[in-house]
Amino acid sequence: MKLVIAEKPSVAQSLAKVIGANQKKDGYLEGNGYIVSWCVGHLIELANPEHYDEKYKKWRKEDLPIFPAPFSYQVTASTKKQYQVLKDLMKRSDVDSLVEATDAGREGELIFRLVYKQAGCKKPFERLWISSMEDKAIKDGFENLSPSADYDDLYEAALCRERADWLVGINATRFFSTVYGQTLNVGRVMTPTLAMIVEREAEIKGFKPENFYTVQMLVSGVAVTSKRFKRKQEAEELAQKVNAADKAKISKMETTTKTEKPPLLYDLTSLQRDANKYYGFTAQQTLDYTQSLYEKKLVTYPRTDSRYLTDDMDDSTVRLCCLMKDKYGYTKMVPISTKQVLNSSKVSDHHAIIPTENVSDADYSEIPSGEQKILGLVTARLLSSVGDPAEITEYALEVECAGEVFKAKSKCITSPGWHLLEDWILGKKQDDGEDDSGKKDDGGSHGILEILEADTSLLSEGRELPARDPKVKEGKTTPKKRFTEDLYCKG
């Protein structure tokens, strides 16, 4: 009999269904040679300081630092019942070995190992390491269990992080709280992050906006702008000179075409950034929604730092893309090029986040709206990542008048490529009857595109054209933006 220990009851039920453990018991399921039970988060936690010495019940600066040697652990008070279930199951005489089936990551490794050690279990165990909760993935995972020793280093890494958090949190919190006479929570990650936010807020509050002035004029319908002036009088003098000159000379007209490669697939951080940018989700909300989709077998494992798939996923990726295209009703031909997303050398524990084939049969009315948005992002990224490159044309115009240089810039997507797929999935659908290569302005063209489409010779270098309607424009400098999940992750 094998004892399988999952991280959550919902995951345990999915595993049990595939391996045939269908008999419900108190705190576990059983059948077909398996017992399947679960943890409820962290069942075992580091002991409090007073466990090591009664004097630590009071917070005193002179008692610091606290460095336990060795560290001790205790059963979490709220989960004692489930811990006892697991301990009893480990001791059952008919249990020969265990399967570690907690989440395939550092925290999952720590959760299982601490329970295993706290219960004093010595029975051998193997590791179930899967990136998807699809039935096929679970079945394949049980057929290819890994030796526990392969993940010893992962466990050690988890211990290091857990103990570092404890040492910094306990010692720094007690130190600053006793120095300042009030409870001040200090954390290894929390406090540096808070410092960045406070510094940025101080910059914003201390920022003093300054006025600046520019001169804008029209050259054959194109609005071109001068450099900034601090004094309004200087800008007004230039406007008067432009009026007097009446002519402007084209000194530069550059047209540059650039290729924009399809985006990489999502890892957790890049997904959190986009979910915040598009929908305002916090990083935790995005993780929660994605974790729920994972447990519903609709996306692969979320806690990944890779943006690639393994080389052996070529055929399955093509099949998945076709299924997703059909699911979202995209009727145009999709050029699928998987070579840009396959790279085994850039996949460590888990590959990038992608939808599963189960999405093709999913009833969206049963999926909460937040999860639908995340699923849409993940699906859009999969399809766009295997699409054609986009082509972007950039325009840079410079004209000389009254001894000053006036500029205008613009860019447009001249061949949308992968953008079409992303726009379709995310709701910006285009009419199938329209030409895919239609130009799209970025909002900063000042009329350049219209002129180019009418007659490119109008803006040829060296040509003199009338300078019309010079105006002084007033603006103000602005402070830096406050951090968001998107802006913070960009660094």
Stockholm file with secondary structure:
# STOCKHOLM 1.0

chainA/1-491         MKLVIAEKPSVAQSLAKVIGANQKKDGYLEGNGYIVSWCVGHLIELANPEHYDEKYKKWRKEDLPIFPAPFSYQVTASTKKQYQVLKDLMKRSDVDSLVEATDAGREGELIFRLVYKQAGCKKPFERLWISSMEDKAIKDGFENLSPSADYDDLYEAALCRERADWLVGINATRFFSTVYGQTLNVGRVMTPTLAMIVEREAEIKGFKPENFYTVQMLVSGVAVTSKRFKRKQEAEELAQKVNAADKAKISKMETTTKTEKPPLLYDLTSLQRDANKYYGFTAQQTLDYTQSLYEKKLVTYPRTDSRYLTDDMDDSTVRLCCLMKDKYGYTKMVPISTKQVLNSSKVSDHHAIIPTENVSDADYSEIPSGEQKILGLVTARLLSSVGDPAEITEYALEVECAGEVFKAKSKCITSPGWHLLEDWILGKKQDDGEDDSGKKDDGGSHGILEILEADTSLLSEGRELPARDPKVKEGKTTPKKRFTEDLYCKG
#=GR chainA/1-491 SS CEEEEESSHHHHHHHHHHHTCCEECSSEEEETTEEEEECCSCSEEECCGGGTCGGGGSCCGGGCCCCCSSCCEEECGGGHHHHHHHHHHHHCTTCCEEEEESCSSHHHHHHHHHHHHHTTCCSCEEECCCSCCSHHHHHHHHHTCEEGGGGHHHHHHHHHHHHHHHHHHHHHHHHHHHHHTSCCCCCTTHHHHHHHHHHHHHHHHHCCCCEEEEEEEEETTEEEECCCBSSHHHHHHHHHHHHHHCEEEEEEEEEEEEEECCCCCBCHHHHHHHHHHHHCCCHHHHHHHHHHHHHTTSBCCSCCCCCCBCGGGHHHHHHHHHHHHHHTTCCSCCCCCGGGTBCGGGCSSSCCBCBCGGGGGCCGGGSCHHHHHHHHHHHHHHHHHTSCCEEEEEEEEEEEETTEEEEEEEEEEEECTTHHHHHHHTTCCCCTTSCTTCCCBCSCCTTHHHHHHHCGGGGCTTCEEEEEEEEEEEEECCCCCCCCHHHHHHC
#=GC SS_cons         CEEEEESSHHHHHHHHHHHTCCEECSSEEEETTEEEEECCSCSEEECCGGGTCGGGGSCCGGGCCCCCSSCCEEECGGGHHHHHHHHHHHHCTTCCEEEEESCSSHHHHHHHHHHHHHTTCCSCEEECCCSCCSHHHHHHHHHTCEEGGGGHHHHHHHHHHHHHHHHHHHHHHHHHHHHHTSCCCCCTTHHHHHHHHHHHHHHHHHCCCCEEEEEEEEETTEEEECCCBSSHHHHHHHHHHHHHHCEEEEEEEEEEEEEECCCCCBCHHHHHHHHHHHHCCCHHHHHHHHHHHHHTTSBCCSCCCCCCBCGGGHHHHHHHHHHHHHHTTCCSCCCCCGGGTBCGGGCSSSCCBCBCGGGGGCCGGGSCHHHHHHHHHHHHHHHHHTSCCEEEEEEEEEEEETTEEEEEEEEEEEECTTHHHHHHHTTCCCCTTSCTTCCCBCSCCTTHHHHHHHCGGGGCTTCEEEEEEEEEEEEECCCCCCCCHHHHHHC
//
